[in-house]
Amino acid sequence: MKFRFLLLAGLLLVTACTPAPVPHGKAGLWNFITTIHNANAEIPPAAKMQMAMLGMAVPDTESHDGQICMSAADVKQGALPPINPPDGGCTSKLTKNDAKAVTAVMTCTGSMKGTGQLAISYADEQHYAGTYNFKGTTEGKALTLTSSFKAVWAKADCAAVTP
């Protein structure tokens, strides 16, 4: 009897610690922009210091825009928007998932190795914004990355962009 109680208590604890899927956003095409801040893998610190001493502008941010397609199943399951490089070998574990926010811890074991934290806030079903922080290595070089992103739903038809 005591064993059954402990087993049941353990199952309840695991279930309570795993956020249930919560739908976010709308199915369809999303436009996004990502701004990378302080990506130390691009320019070695010594080179940045030398550039600064020479009076040269030291790039510390870069922006990328693009599109993603969220399927109806992705939305229903509360899937995270795809933010990892395809060869990064990254997996995510949700730590919070409610109607307005999602947080996750990401572990990468592919071309990128390390851990990151993701936080997304949904203003409504057509807008979200968030941050991603990563610390690890890429191609054997140390990488500390801080980025922010925002996305706006564009239309239901994804056209040539696949989910």
Secondary structure as GFF3:
##gff-version 3
##sequence-region A 1 163
A	DSSP	alpha_helix	2	17	.	.	.	ID=ss1
A	DSSP	beta_strand	28	37	.	.	.	ID=ss2
A	DSSP	alpha_helix	45	53	.	.	.	ID=ss3
A	DSSP	beta_strand	61	70	.	.	.	ID=ss4
A	DSSP	alpha_helix	72	77	.	.	.	ID=ss5
A	DSSP	beta_strand	90	97	.	.	.	ID=ss6
A	DSSP	beta_strand	101	109	.	.	.	ID=ss7
A	DSSP	beta_strand	112	124	.	.	.	ID=ss8
A	DSSP	beta_strand	127	138	.	.	.	ID=ss9
A	DSSP	beta_strand	141	155	.	.	.	ID=ss10
###
